[in-house]
Amino acid sequence: MILEDFLVPTKIGLYCAYGNFYLDPKEMVKDAVISHAHGDHAISGNFNVYCTKATSLFMIQRYKKFAAGEFHLYAFHAEFVLNGVKISFIPAGHILGSALVMMEYKGVKYLYTGDYKLQPDTTCEPIEFAEADVLITETTFANPDTKHPDVELEIRKLNATTSNVMLGAYALGKSQRLIKLISDLCPQRRILVHHSILPFVKIYEQMGIDMGKYEVYDRKVMKNTKTDMIYLVPPLVYRSYIKAVNVIRVFATGWKHLQNNNELQLFISDHVDWDDIIYTIGKVKPKEIWTTHGSGIQLKSYYSNIITVKLLN
């Protein structure tokens, strides 16, 4: 029997009272099961952190000695028990080390997605599907009007100009995906990487990921080379150089409103769109769908009288 209170939304995050742990808590807790290392899912200071190895490395890079009291690392598909709840990690395809969290309690399976994507990405483990009684899915882009374009076609837009480009992207996950895509599909481009992104790139390489060709940012190189340079920077740097000269400003994101005022639009998202969510539901075959991170209202309407959809946020 599905327990309707197996996961309860709190101001700290999703809480499992049956296992006395939180999923991706927003405040420090005793036991935190972390789906992936993005800052809105993985904060510092939790006493026990249960996650994949890559997630721990990214957290240590970001938070140093405050990353966790103790890390409990598990390979994908390895099972462990937390206060009576059986847990395992399944590749989520979002960034390197990202995991769907399968929880089993009293014979019922609850699958929490964290953030996930279905689009191909050679810089992280591809998503795997597993059947579950309850699917707890992110709904960041759960709108029938949202359709993420083909990522290769988006990247090839950079071949339409020889101008130097300042390319804004999140330092972890998106940046590494972009470096590899540009290296493969725009080989004439030289990719200069901002120093704050480099440690994450090095961890990807440490974990055996081929990142293609890139260089550390050098101001003289950028200044003296007038064409075919791409300077990859994190969002804060991108916003601070609002009046950068002799470059085309581009920000890689799935959000339309963040593309405003950019000279070239690069619609690249590391989340599922509407069709991907529907496909995932078909693969997981849940009896119930619980939604988080975004609005599940349209999913609730779509599955009306077919599957129970409960909004956790």
C-alpha positions as a Markdown table, in Angstrom:
| # | Residue | x | y | z |
|---|---|---|---|---|
| 1 | Met | 0.0 | 0.0 | 0.0 |
| 2 | Ile | 1.3 | 3.5 | -1.0 |
| 3 | Leu | 2.0 | 5.6 | 2.1 |
| 4 | Glu | 0.7 | 9.1 | 1.3 |
| 5 | Asp | 3.0 | 10.6 | 3.9 |
| 6 | Phe | 6.1 | 8.6 | 2.8 |
| 7 | Leu | 7.6 | 12.0 | 1.7 |
| 8 | Val | 6.4 | 15.2 | 3.2 |
| 9 | Pro | 7.4 | 18.6 | 2.0 |
| 10 | Thr | 8.9 | 20.9 | 4.7 |
| 11 | Lys | 10.7 | 24.2 | 4.6 |
| 12 | Ile | 13.9 | 22.2 | 4.8 |
| 13 | Gly | 13.0 | 19.9 | 1.9 |
| 14 | Leu | 11.3 | 16.5 | 1.3 |
| 15 | Tyr | 11.4 | 14.5 | 4.5 |
| 16 | Cys | 11.0 | 10.8 | 4.9 |
| 17 | Ala | 9.8 | 10.1 | 8.5 |
| 18 | Tyr | 9.9 | 6.4 | 7.9 |
| 19 | Gly | 13.6 | 6.5 | 7.3 |
| 20 | Asn | 14.3 | 9.7 | 9.2 |
| 21 | Phe | 16.2 | 11.4 | 6.3 |
| 22 | Tyr | 15.8 | 14.3 | 3.9 |
| 23 | Leu | 16.2 | 14.3 | 0.1 |
| 24 | Asp | 18.3 | 17.3 | -1.1 |
| 25 | Pro | 17.7 | 19.4 | 2.1 |
| 26 | Lys | 18.0 | 23.2 | 2.0 |
| 27 | Glu | 19.2 | 23.4 | 5.6 |
| 28 | Met | 21.7 | 21.3 | 7.6 |
| 29 | Val | 20.3 | 17.9 | 8.8 |
| 30 | Lys | 21.6 | 14.7 | 10.3 |
| 31 | Asp | 21.0 | 12.4 | 7.3 |
| 32 | Ala | 20.8 | 13.8 | 3.8 |
| 33 | Val | 20.4 | 11.7 | 0.7 |
| 34 | Ile | 21.7 | 13.9 | -2.2 |
| 35 | Ser | 20.7 | 13.4 | -5.8 |
| 36 | His | 23.4 | 15.6 | -7.3 |
| 37 | Ala | 25.8 | 18.3 | -6.6 |
| 38 | His | 24.1 | 21.5 | -7.8 |
| 39 | Gly | 23.9 | 24.1 | -5.0 |
| 40 | Asp | 20.1 | 24.1 | -4.8 |
| 41 | His | 20.2 | 20.4 | -4.1 |
| 42 | Ala | 23.5 | 19.9 | -2.2 |
| 43 | Ile | 24.3 | 22.4 | 0.6 |
| 44 | Ser | 27.2 | 22.2 | 3.0 |
| 45 | Gly | 27.2 | 21.0 | 6.6 |
| 46 | Asn | 25.0 | 17.9 | 6.7 |
| 47 | Phe | 26.2 | 15.4 | 9.3 |
| 48 | Asn | 25.8 | 12.3 | 7.0 |
| 49 | Val | 25.7 | 12.6 | 3.2 |
| 50 | Tyr | 24.6 | 9.7 | 1.1 |
| 51 | Cys | 25.5 | 10.1 | -2.5 |
| 52 | Thr | 27.6 | 9.0 | -5.5 |
| 53 | Lys | 31.4 | 9.5 | -5.6 |
| 54 | Ala | 31.3 | 12.3 | -8.3 |
| 55 | Thr | 28.7 | 14.2 | -6.2 |
| 56 | Ser | 31.0 | 14.1 | -3.2 |
| 57 | Leu | 34.0 | 15.3 | -5.2 |
| 58 | Phe | 32.0 | 18.3 | -6.5 |
| 59 | Met | 30.7 | 19.1 | -3.0 |
| 60 | Ile | 34.2 | 18.9 | -1.5 |
| 61 | Gln | 35.5 | 21.2 | -4.3 |
| 62 | Arg | 32.8 | 23.7 | -3.5 |
| 63 | Tyr | 32.5 | 23.5 | 0.3 |
| 64 | Lys | 36.0 | 22.2 | 1.3 |
| 65 | Lys | 36.0 | 20.9 | 4.9 |
| 66 | Phe | 32.4 | 22.0 | 5.4 |
| 67 | Ala | 31.1 | 19.7 | 2.6 |
| 68 | Ala | 29.8 | 17.0 | 5.1 |
| 69 | Gly | 30.5 | 15.5 | 8.5 |
| 70 | Glu | 30.9 | 12.2 | 6.7 |
| 71 | Phe | 30.2 | 11.0 | 3.2 |
| 72 | His | 28.7 | 7.6 | 2.6 |
| 73 | Leu | 29.4 | 6.8 | -1.1 |
| 74 | Tyr | 27.5 | 4.3 | -3.2 |
| 75 | Ala | 27.9 | 3.1 | -6.7 |
| 76 | Phe | 24.9 | 3.1 | -9.0 |
| 77 | His | 22.5 | 0.2 | -8.2 |
| 78 | Ala | 24.3 | -0.6 | -4.9 |
| 79 | Glu | 21.6 | -1.0 | -2.2 |
| 80 | Phe | 21.9 | 0.4 | 1.4 |
| 81 | Val | 19.4 | 0.7 | 4.2 |
| 82 | Leu | 18.7 | 3.8 | 6.1 |
| 83 | Asn | 16.5 | 3.2 | 9.2 |
| 84 | Gly | 14.5 | 0.5 | 7.5 |
| 85 | Val | 14.2 | 2.1 | 4.0 |
| 86 | Lys | 16.1 | 0.4 | 1.2 |
| 87 | Ile | 17.8 | 2.9 | -1.1 |
| 88 | Ser | 19.7 | 2.8 | -4.3 |
| 89 | Phe | 21.0 | 5.3 | -6.9 |
| 90 | Ile | 20.2 | 5.1 | -10.6 |
| 91 | Pro | 21.8 | 7.3 | -13.3 |
| 92 | Ala | 19.7 | 10.5 | -13.9 |
| 93 | Gly | 21.6 | 11.9 | -16.9 |
| 94 | His | 21.5 | 15.5 | -15.5 |
| 95 | Ile | 25.2 | 16.0 | -14.7 |
| 96 | Leu | 28.1 | 13.6 | -13.8 |
| 97 | Gly | 27.1 | 11.6 | -10.8 |
| 98 | Ser | 23.5 | 12.7 | -10.7 |
| 99 | Ala | 21.1 | 10.1 | -9.5 |
| 100 | Leu | 17.5 | 9.1 | -9.3 |
| 101 | Val | 16.9 | 7.8 | -5.8 |
| 102 | Met | 15.0 | 4.6 | -5.5 |
| 103 | Met | 13.4 | 4.0 | -2.1 |
| 104 | Glu | 11.7 | 0.8 | -1.1 |
| 105 | Tyr | 9.6 | 0.4 | 2.1 |
| 106 | Lys | 7.3 | -2.4 | 3.0 |
| 107 | Gly | 7.3 | -3.6 | -0.6 |
| 108 | Val | 6.4 | -0.3 | -2.2 |
| 109 | Lys | 8.9 | 1.5 | -4.5 |
| 110 | Tyr | 9.2 | 5.3 | -4.5 |
| 111 | Leu | 11.4 | 6.8 | -7.2 |
| 112 | Tyr | 12.7 | 10.4 | -6.7 |
| 113 | Thr | 14.2 | 12.0 | -9.8 |
| 114 | Gly | 16.0 | 15.0 | -8.5 |
| 115 | Asp | 16.9 | 16.8 | -11.7 |
| 116 | Tyr | 17.2 | 14.6 | -14.8 |
| 117 | Lys | 17.4 | 14.7 | -18.6 |
| 118 | Leu | 16.9 | 12.4 | -21.5 |
| 119 | Gln | 18.9 | 14.2 | -24.1 |
| 120 | Pro | 22.3 | 12.7 | -25.1 |
| 121 | Asp | 25.3 | 13.9 | -23.1 |
| 122 | Thr | 28.7 | 12.2 | -23.4 |
| 123 | Thr | 29.9 | 14.0 | -20.2 |
| 124 | Cys | 27.7 | 12.1 | -17.8 |
| 125 | Glu | 26.1 | 8.8 | -17.3 |
| 126 | Pro | 23.0 | 8.3 | -19.5 |
| 127 | Ile | 19.7 | 8.1 | -17.6 |
| 128 | Glu | 18.4 | 4.6 | -16.8 |
| 129 | Phe | 14.7 | 3.8 | -16.0 |
| 130 | Ala | 13.2 | 1.6 | -13.4 |
| 131 | Glu | 9.6 | 0.8 | -12.6 |
| 132 | Ala | 8.2 | 2.1 | -9.3 |
| 133 | Asp | 4.8 | 2.5 | -7.6 |
| 134 | Val | 5.3 | 6.2 | -7.1 |
| 135 | Leu | 7.3 | 8.6 | -9.3 |
| 136 | Ile | 8.4 | 11.8 | -7.6 |
| 137 | Thr | 9.4 | 13.9 | -10.5 |
| 138 | Glu | 10.8 | 17.4 | -11.0 |
| 139 | Thr | 8.5 | 19.6 | -13.1 |
| 140 | Thr | 10.8 | 22.5 | -14.0 |
| 141 | Phe | 9.6 | 22.6 | -17.6 |
| 142 | Ala | 6.4 | 20.6 | -17.3 |
| 143 | Asn | 4.4 | 22.6 | -19.8 |
| 144 | Pro | 3.1 | 21.1 | -23.1 |
| 145 | Asp | 4.4 | 24.2 | -24.9 |
| 146 | Thr | 8.0 | 23.5 | -23.8 |
| 147 | Lys | 10.0 | 21.5 | -26.2 |
| 148 | His | 13.8 | 21.5 | -25.9 |
| 149 | Pro | 15.5 | 21.7 | -29.4 |
| 150 | Asp | 18.1 | 19.3 | -30.6 |
| 151 | Val | 21.3 | 20.2 | -28.8 |
| 152 | Glu | 23.6 | 19.6 | -31.8 |
| 153 | Leu | 21.6 | 22.0 | -33.9 |
| 154 | Glu | 21.8 | 24.6 | -31.1 |
| 155 | Ile | 25.6 | 24.2 | -30.8 |
| 156 | Arg | 26.1 | 24.5 | -34.6 |
| 157 | Lys | 24.6 | 28.0 | -34.4 |
| 158 | Leu | 28.1 | 29.0 | -33.2 |
| 159 | Asn | 29.4 | 28.1 | -36.6 |
| 160 | Ala | 27.2 | 30.8 | -38.2 |
| 161 | Thr | 29.6 | 33.5 | -37.0 |
| 162 | Thr | 33.4 | 33.9 | -36.7 |
| 163 | Ser | 33.1 | 36.6 | -34.0 |
| 164 | Asn | 34.5 | 36.0 | -30.5 |
| 165 | Val | 31.8 | 34.8 | -28.1 |
| 166 | Met | 31.4 | 35.3 | -24.4 |
| 167 | Leu | 29.4 | 32.2 | -23.4 |
| 168 | Gly | 27.7 | 32.2 | -20.1 |
| 169 | Ala | 26.8 | 28.8 | -18.4 |
| 170 | Tyr | 26.5 | 27.2 | -15.0 |
| 171 | Ala | 30.0 | 26.2 | -13.8 |
| 172 | Leu | 29.0 | 22.6 | -13.0 |
| 173 | Gly | 27.4 | 20.3 | -15.6 |
| 174 | Lys | 26.4 | 22.8 | -18.3 |
| 175 | Ser | 29.9 | 24.1 | -18.8 |
| 176 | Gln | 31.4 | 20.6 | -19.2 |
| 177 | Arg | 28.7 | 19.6 | -21.6 |
| 178 | Leu | 29.3 | 22.7 | -23.7 |
| 179 | Ile | 33.1 | 22.3 | -23.8 |
| 180 | Lys | 32.7 | 18.8 | -25.2 |
| 181 | Leu | 30.0 | 19.7 | -27.7 |
| 182 | Ile | 31.9 | 22.8 | -29.0 |
| 183 | Ser | 35.1 | 20.8 | -29.2 |
| 184 | Asp | 33.3 | 18.1 | -31.2 |
| 185 | Leu | 31.0 | 20.2 | -33.4 |
| 186 | Cys | 32.9 | 23.6 | -33.8 |
| 187 | Pro | 36.5 | 22.4 | -34.1 |
| 188 | Gln | 37.7 | 25.7 | -35.5 |
| 189 | Arg | 36.8 | 27.4 | -32.2 |
| 190 | Arg | 39.3 | 27.9 | -29.3 |
| 191 | Ile | 37.6 | 27.4 | -25.9 |
| 192 | Leu | 39.0 | 29.6 | -23.1 |
| 193 | Val | 37.6 | 28.5 | -19.7 |
| 194 | His | 37.2 | 30.9 | -16.7 |
| 195 | His | 39.3 | 29.8 | -13.7 |
| 196 | Ser | 36.3 | 29.2 | -11.5 |
| 197 | Ile | 35.0 | 26.5 | -13.9 |
| 198 | Leu | 38.3 | 24.7 | -14.3 |
| 199 | Pro | 38.3 | 22.7 | -11.0 |
| 200 | Phe | 35.0 | 21.0 | -12.0 |
| 201 | Val | 36.4 | 20.2 | -15.5 |
| 202 | Lys | 39.4 | 18.6 | -13.8 |
| 203 | Ile | 37.1 | 16.4 | -11.7 |
| 204 | Tyr | 35.2 | 15.3 | -14.8 |
| 205 | Glu | 38.6 | 14.3 | -16.3 |
| 206 | Gln | 39.6 | 12.6 | -13.1 |
| 207 | Met | 36.4 | 10.5 | -13.3 |
| 208 | Gly | 37.4 | 9.4 | -16.9 |
| 209 | Ile | 35.4 | 11.8 | -19.0 |
| 210 | Asp | 36.9 | 13.0 | -22.3 |
| 211 | Met | 36.4 | 16.8 | -22.2 |
| 212 | Gly | 37.9 | 17.5 | -25.7 |
| 213 | Lys | 40.1 | 20.5 | -26.2 |
| 214 | Tyr | 40.1 | 23.7 | -24.1 |
| 215 | Glu | 42.5 | 26.2 | -22.6 |
| 216 | Val | 42.7 | 28.3 | -19.4 |
| 217 | Tyr | 41.5 | 31.8 | -20.1 |
| 218 | Asp | 44.3 | 34.2 | -21.0 |
| 219 | Arg | 43.4 | 37.9 | -21.4 |
| 220 | Lys | 46.2 | 38.5 | -23.9 |
| 221 | Val | 45.1 | 35.6 | -26.1 |
| 222 | Met | 41.5 | 36.9 | -26.1 |
| 223 | Lys | 42.6 | 40.5 | -26.8 |
| 224 | Asn | 44.9 | 39.6 | -29.6 |
| 225 | Thr | 42.8 | 37.1 | -31.4 |
| 226 | Lys | 39.8 | 38.7 | -33.1 |
| 227 | Thr | 37.9 | 35.6 | -34.3 |
| 228 | Asp | 36.8 | 32.1 | -33.4 |
| 229 | Met | 37.4 | 32.4 | -29.6 |
| 230 | Ile | 34.8 | 31.3 | -27.1 |
| 231 | Tyr | 35.3 | 32.5 | -23.5 |
| 232 | Leu | 33.2 | 30.3 | -21.2 |
| 233 | Val | 32.2 | 32.1 | -18.0 |
| 234 | Pro | 29.9 | 31.5 | -15.0 |
| 235 | Pro | 26.6 | 33.5 | -14.7 |
| 236 | Leu | 28.0 | 36.0 | -12.2 |
| 237 | Val | 30.9 | 36.9 | -14.6 |
| 238 | Tyr | 28.6 | 37.0 | -17.6 |
| 239 | Arg | 26.3 | 39.5 | -15.9 |
| 240 | Ser | 29.2 | 41.7 | -14.7 |
| 241 | Tyr | 30.6 | 42.1 | -18.2 |
| 242 | Ile | 27.3 | 43.5 | -19.5 |
| 243 | Lys | 29.2 | 46.0 | -21.8 |
| 244 | Ala | 31.9 | 43.6 | -23.0 |
| 245 | Val | 33.2 | 44.8 | -26.4 |
| 246 | Asn | 34.2 | 42.9 | -29.5 |
| 247 | Val | 32.3 | 39.8 | -28.4 |
| 248 | Ile | 28.9 | 38.3 | -29.1 |
| 249 | Arg | 27.1 | 37.6 | -25.8 |
| 250 | Val | 25.5 | 34.2 | -25.5 |
| 251 | Phe | 23.9 | 32.5 | -22.5 |
| 252 | Ala | 23.2 | 28.7 | -22.7 |
| 253 | Thr | 19.9 | 27.9 | -21.0 |
| 254 | Gly | 16.5 | 26.4 | -21.5 |
| 255 | Trp | 14.8 | 29.5 | -20.0 |
| 256 | Lys | 13.4 | 31.9 | -22.7 |
| 257 | His | 13.5 | 34.9 | -20.4 |
| 258 | Leu | 17.3 | 34.5 | -19.9 |
| 259 | Gln | 17.8 | 34.7 | -23.6 |
| 260 | Asn | 16.5 | 38.3 | -23.8 |
| 261 | Asn | 19.0 | 40.9 | -25.2 |
| 262 | Asn | 21.5 | 38.1 | -26.3 |
| 263 | Glu | 22.7 | 38.5 | -29.8 |
| 264 | Leu | 22.4 | 34.7 | -30.3 |
| 265 | Gln | 20.1 | 32.3 | -28.6 |
| 266 | Leu | 21.4 | 29.0 | -27.3 |
| 267 | Phe | 18.5 | 26.9 | -26.0 |
| 268 | Ile | 20.3 | 24.1 | -24.1 |
| 269 | Ser | 18.7 | 22.7 | -21.0 |
| 270 | Asp | 19.8 | 20.0 | -18.6 |
| 271 | His | 16.3 | 19.2 | -17.6 |
| 272 | Val | 13.4 | 17.2 | -19.1 |
| 273 | Asp | 10.8 | 18.9 | -21.2 |
| 274 | Trp | 7.1 | 17.9 | -21.3 |
| 275 | Asp | 7.6 | 15.1 | -23.8 |
| 276 | Asp | 10.5 | 13.7 | -21.8 |
| 277 | Ile | 8.4 | 13.7 | -18.6 |
| 278 | Ile | 5.5 | 11.8 | -20.4 |
| 279 | Tyr | 8.1 | 9.3 | -21.8 |
| 280 | Thr | 9.6 | 8.8 | -18.3 |
| 281 | Ile | 6.2 | 8.2 | -16.8 |
| 282 | Gly | 5.6 | 5.6 | -19.5 |
| 283 | Lys | 8.8 | 3.8 | -18.6 |
| 284 | Val | 8.4 | 4.0 | -14.8 |
| 285 | Lys | 4.7 | 2.9 | -14.9 |
| 286 | Pro | 3.8 | 4.5 | -11.6 |
| 287 | Lys | 0.4 | 4.1 | -9.8 |
| 288 | Glu | 0.9 | 7.7 | -8.5 |
| 289 | Ile | 2.9 | 10.7 | -9.6 |
| 290 | Trp | 4.1 | 13.3 | -7.0 |
| 291 | Thr | 5.5 | 16.5 | -8.4 |
| 292 | Thr | 8.2 | 18.9 | -7.1 |
| 293 | His | 10.5 | 21.7 | -8.4 |
| 294 | Gly | 8.2 | 23.6 | -10.6 |
| 295 | Ser | 4.5 | 23.4 | -11.3 |
| 296 | Gly | 2.7 | 20.0 | -11.7 |
| 297 | Ile | -0.7 | 21.6 | -12.4 |
| 298 | Gln | -0.6 | 20.7 | -16.1 |
| 299 | Leu | 0.5 | 17.1 | -15.5 |
| 300 | Lys | -2.4 | 16.8 | -13.0 |
| 301 | Ser | -4.8 | 18.0 | -15.7 |
| 302 | Tyr | -3.2 | 15.7 | -18.4 |
| 303 | Tyr | -3.5 | 12.6 | -16.3 |
| 304 | Ser | -6.9 | 13.5 | -14.8 |
| 305 | Asn | -8.9 | 10.2 | -14.2 |
| 306 | Ile | -5.9 | 8.1 | -15.4 |
| 307 | Ile | -3.2 | 8.4 | -12.7 |
| 308 | Thr | -3.3 | 10.2 | -9.4 |
| 309 | Val | -1.0 | 13.3 | -9.5 |
| 310 | Lys | -0.2 | 14.9 | -6.2 |
| 311 | Leu | 1.6 | 18.3 | -6.0 |
| 312 | Leu | 4.2 | 18.3 | -3.3 |
| 313 | Asn | 5.1 | 22.0 | -3.7 |
